[in-house]
Amino acid sequence: MGVVGKIHSVQSLGAVDGPGLRYVVFLQGCPLRCAYCHNPDTWDFSGGTEQDSEELVKKILRFRPYFGDKGGVTVTGGEPLMQADFVEDLFQRLKKEGIHTALDTSGAATLEQAEKVLEYTDLVLADLKFTTEDAYHQHCKGSFSHTMEFLALTEKKHIPLWIRHVVAPNLTDSDQSLKTIYQLATKFSNLEKIEWLPYKNLCIEKYQRLGIPFAMEKAEAIDGEQLRQRLETMGIWQI
């Protein structure tokens, strides 16, 4: 028997959550409340479906012919580090099978919880949401300083790092904000990539269905191609 975790859903062949094709596991529960969150249905820690890590690995192995050596497994959320024991055990079992592991996280857990998961993590996809403590507190109920400490931990452990940043209208889309994110990210020697994620407003129906107010309800989606051209002009599209 493995460790039991609470899973929101799985995506058997994802193409945007790390290198290659990925088996993506969405865990239930998140302590943050990001203004632009696309998955409010993952917030509630009492939701989801219980799953044993040993049984989940058996399911994942059925898809190995599809993701092969160039892909692997990504665990995301919610916030996966809030179920650190489950992710640690899952990743340890996957590593024994020679499967690449990626952790998609905001770093919103203790460093002790993070460290035991990172022991079996091949790649960290880390959300860097805002550039100040005040903005983190106001717009996602998180901590900028703690996020930076988590990123420093990935550097200390020499784990390849991809920084992900949602570019949201009137929140994080100013030139200064974008430049600061770039400057913060490129300080880390283990950084391999910055993924600039344009805000999309496809989640409004989720909030309406759950009866949760959505701060970004009237915000317009950001065009991905226009954002790319803008970042290229600024010289920060790629590291």
N, C-alpha and C positions, 0 to 999 in steps of 0.2 A: 504493500500500500504506500501511496505517496502522501503528499500534503494536499489538503482540500482548499480550493480557492473559489471565489465567486466571480463567475464570468458573465459578462454582458452579452457577448456574441463573438463569432469568429468569422474570418474571411479566408477562405481556403487558398486563394491565389491573388494576393495583393501585389501591386506593382509600384507603389509610391511610398513604401515604408521601409526603406533600406535597399541595399543592392540586390538585383535580380528579382525573381519572383519570391514572395514571402507568404508563409502561413501566418496570419495576423490574429492574435488573441487580444480581444478588448476586455479588460477587467472592469469590474463594477466598483464604484466608489471613488469620490474625489473630494478633497477638502477645499479646493479652490472654487472660485465663482467668477470666471473670466467673463468680461462684458460681451465678448464675441464668441463664446463657447458654442460649438456646433453639436455637442452631445450632452445636453442637460439630462438626458435619460440615464446617463452613467453616474450622476452625482450620488444618488441614494445608496448608502452602504448596505441597506437591508434588501436591495433588489438583486437581480441576477440569478444565475443558476449555479449550484454547487458542482464542482468538478474535481476529481482526483487527478493529481499531476501525472501519476503513472498511466492512468487510462488516457489522459490527454496526449501523452507522448505516443501511445499506440495509434491514436487517430492521426496524429501528425505524420507518422512514418508511412501511412498509406499515400501521402502526397509527395513523398520524397522524390519519386520519379519525375515530378513536374518542376519542383524548385531546385533539385540537384545540388551540385557543389557551388553554383554561382548565386544561389538564393539562400533561404533559411527561414527562421522563425523570428517574428517581431512581437513583443508584448507591449501593449499600449493600454489606454484607459478611456475614461477615468484616469486615476493615477496609480500605476502598477506598483510603485514602491510602498504604497499603503498595504499591500499584501506581499511584503518582502519574503516571508518564509515560503510562500507558495512559488513565487518567481525564482527564488534561489534554488529550490528543489527541482523545478521544471527545467531551468537552464542547466543545472548540473547533469540531469538525465540526458538532455539534448546534446551536451558536450561529449558525453560518453558515446553517443551515436555519431559523433563527428559533424553535427549540424551547427551552422553559424547562428549565433544568437544576437539579437538587437533589442535594446531597451529604449522605448519611446517614453520620455518622462519630463516632468517639470521640475524634478528634484525635490518635490514637496513631501519630504519625510526626513527623519533624522539621518545624520551621516552614518550612524551605525547600521541602520537599516539598509542604506544605499550600499555601503561597503561590502556587505555579505552577498548582495546581488551582483555587484560589479565583479566579484571574484570569478564569475562564470559568464561574463558579458563580453562579446567580441566587438560590439559597436554601440555607442550611445547616441541616440537622437534626442537632443535636449532642447526644450522650449526656452528661449530667452524672450520674455514677453514685453518688458518695459525697461527703461534705463535709469529709473530712480526708485528709491524706497517708497516715496509718496505715491507714485503712479502704480506700483505693484499693490500697495495696500488698497488704494481707491478702486482700481479696475479689475483686480482678481483676488483680493484678500490673501495675497501671498507676500513673500519677502525677497527683495532684490539681493540683499546681502547673503541670505541663505542659498539662493540660486547660484551666486558666484562661488560660494564655498563648495557647493556640489560640483560645479564645473572644474574647480581646482582639484577636487578629489579624483575626477576622471583623468586629469593631466598627471597627477601624482602616480596613478596606477597605469599610466601609459596606454589607456584605452582609446582607440580612434573615436573622434568626436565629430558629429554633424550638428551644427546649430540650426534650429528652426525658429523662424520669426514670422508671426502673422502681421501683415501690413494692413491695418484697419483704419478706415476714414475717420479723421478728426481725433484719432488716438495715437497712432504710431506711424502716420504717413508723411510727416514733415521731413524735409531734407536733413535737418539737424538730428532728428530721432534716428533716421536710417543710418546716418554717418556714425552716430554713437554706437548703435548696435554693431556695426562693422568693426569699429575700433575695439569694443569690448570683446567681441568674438575672436578677433585675430591676435589677441594677447596670449591665447592658449596654444602651446606648441603642438598639442595633439589634434588640433582642428584640421579636418580634411575638407569640409564643405559648409557653406551657408545656404540653407534653403529658405528663400523668401516666399512666403505663402500669401497670395492675395486674398483678402477677405471676400467670402461668398455669403449670400443671404438665403441659402437654401434650407435653413433650419427653423424658419419662423413657425412652420406648422407644428414642429415638435413642442415649442414653447406654448403655443396655443392649446395643444392637446393636453399638456401637463398642467396648464393653468399657471405658468410661471411668467412674470413680466420679462420682456426681452429689451434690454437697453439699446440694442442696435437695430431695432425693428424697422426704422425708417432710413437706415443707412444704405447707400447704394453699394453694390458689389464693385470691387476694384478689378479692372481689366488686366489680366496677366501679361499680355504682350506689351501693353503700355508701361506696366511696371518694369518689365525687363529692360525696355529701351531707356527708361529713366535711370535705372540703376547702372546700366552700362555707361550712360553719359556721365554719371557721377563717379564712375570708376570703381564701383563696389559690387558689381554683379557676381563676380567670382573672386576667390581669394588668390 
